[in-house]
Amino acid sequence: MNDNKPNLDLAYALETVQDNRELYASWACDYDKDFASAMDYILPNQVAQIFLNMGGTGPVLDVGAGTGLGGQALAKLGIDPIDALDLSDEMLEIAAKKKIYRSLFTSDITQRIETSNYLYQGVISSGTFTHGHVGPNAIDNLLSVASTGALFALSINKSHWFEKGFAKKFEALSSRIEKLILHDVEIYGENSKGEHSDDLGVVATFCKV
Ligand SMILES: C[S@@+](CC[C@H](N)C(=O)[O-])C[C@H]1O[C@@H](n2cnc3c(N)ncnc32)[C@H](O)[C@@H]1O
């Protein structure tokens, strides 16, 4: 890969929220082609399918929506309405062009979310709880925008799960959530090549109490 262009290794090496803003500002236009298609990135489809299988319904908030791949997958499964939240205006501009989201919000989920007047029946996220991006404490902020009983389907990079304390976080949330299930998933499809092609994730599904 060309070191001057955004890529997965640079994304995994991010340290701060501002690092994320800068990387995704420069990646937005090429993300779908240079990353998602090139890597056969199937995680957004996996999250959407699991959300549907677990009985998920709209309205849904797609957290760290990026260019809208998770929203596209949900819409194909007949789920709506879907809103998008992301740190990056540039990623959301690409998502908006796909005309699948009811509303799009710029927000940092490591802080209190100032989104909207909406309370969601579903919250999904793919590719945002991963190396260099967002840690487990942001789940508190997501719970605050969900209705009682809302279904969550959040992908978490498998090694991040152990390194960043997601297991402990879910234990600490035990009075605020129920029906926690961890679904093992592949992040990339069979056409993926390179050192990350076998990377694994878990999709945590649970309901807000
Ligand atoms: C790997 S992309 C995933 C995008 C999309 N969900 C997908 O699967 O293609 C990670 C996204 O998380 C967003 N992000 C990173 N840190 C964030 C934060 N603190 N708050 C909200 N979004 C964040 C980035 O801007 C980026 O769009």
The ligand as an SDF file (V2000), in Angstrom:
LIG
                    3D

 27 29  0  0  0  0  0  0  0  0999 V2000
  -13.7520    2.0950    9.9190 C   0  0  0  0  0  0  0  0  0  0  0  0
  -14.9090    3.4000    9.8000 S   0  0  0  0  0  0  0  0  0  0  0  0
  -16.4430    2.4740    9.7900 C   0  0  0  0  0  0  0  0  0  0  0  0
  -17.5150    3.1730    9.0130 C   0  0  0  0  0  0  0  0  0  0  0  0
  -18.7500    2.3020    8.7280 C   0  0  0  0  0  0  0  0  0  0  0  0
  -19.4860    2.0030    9.9270 N   0  0  0  0  0  0  0  0  0  0  0  0
  -18.3210    1.0330    8.0410 C   0  0  0  0  0  0  0  0  0  0  0  0
  -18.4110   -0.0560    8.6190 O   0  0  0  0  0  0  0  0  0  0  0  0
  -17.8610    1.1630    6.8880 O   0  0  0  0  0  0  0  0  0  0  0  0
  -14.9090    4.0850   11.4410 C   0  0  0  0  0  0  0  0  0  0  0  0
  -15.8090    5.3210   11.5710 C   0  0  0  0  0  0  0  0  0  0  0  0
  -15.8670    5.6830   12.9550 O   0  0  0  0  0  0  0  0  0  0  0  0
  -15.8650    7.0820   13.0340 C   0  0  0  0  0  0  0  0  0  0  0  0
  -15.4000    7.4790   14.3790 N   0  0  0  0  0  0  0  0  0  0  0  0
  -14.1500    7.3350   14.8920 C   0  0  0  0  0  0  0  0  0  0  0  0
  -14.1220    7.8370   16.1450 N   0  0  0  0  0  0  0  0  0  0  0  0
  -15.3810    8.2950   16.4120 C   0  0  0  0  0  0  0  0  0  0  0  0
  -15.9820    8.9610   17.5270 C   0  0  0  0  0  0  0  0  0  0  0  0
  -15.2630    9.2430   18.6320 N   0  0  0  0  0  0  0  0  0  0  0  0
  -17.2840    9.3150   17.4540 N   0  0  0  0  0  0  0  0  0  0  0  0
  -18.0130    9.0400   16.3410 C   0  0  0  0  0  0  0  0  0  0  0  0
  -17.5050    8.4210   15.2410 N   0  0  0  0  0  0  0  0  0  0  0  0
  -16.2010    8.0550   15.2800 C   0  0  0  0  0  0  0  0  0  0  0  0
  -14.9170    7.5070   11.9240 C   0  0  0  0  0  0  0  0  0  0  0  0
  -15.1030    8.8820   11.5570 O   0  0  0  0  0  0  0  0  0  0  0  0
  -15.2750    6.5250   10.8160 C   0  0  0  0  0  0  0  0  0  0  0  0
  -16.2590    7.0370    9.9430 O   0  0  0  0  0  0  0  0  0  0  0  0
  1  2  1  0
  2  3  1  0
  2 10  1  0
  3  4  1  0
  4  5  1  0
  5  6  1  0
  5  7  1  0
  7  8  2  0
  7  9  1  0
 10 11  1  0
 11 12  1  0
 11 26  1  0
 12 13  1  0
 13 14  1  0
 13 24  1  0
 14 15  1  0
 14 23  1  0
 15 16  2  0
 16 17  1  0
 17 18  1  0
 17 23  2  0
 18 19  1  0
 18 20  2  0
 20 21  1  0
 21 22  2  0
 22 23  1  0
 24 25  1  0
 24 26  1  0
 26 27  1  0
M  CHG  2   2   1   9  -1
M  END
$$$$
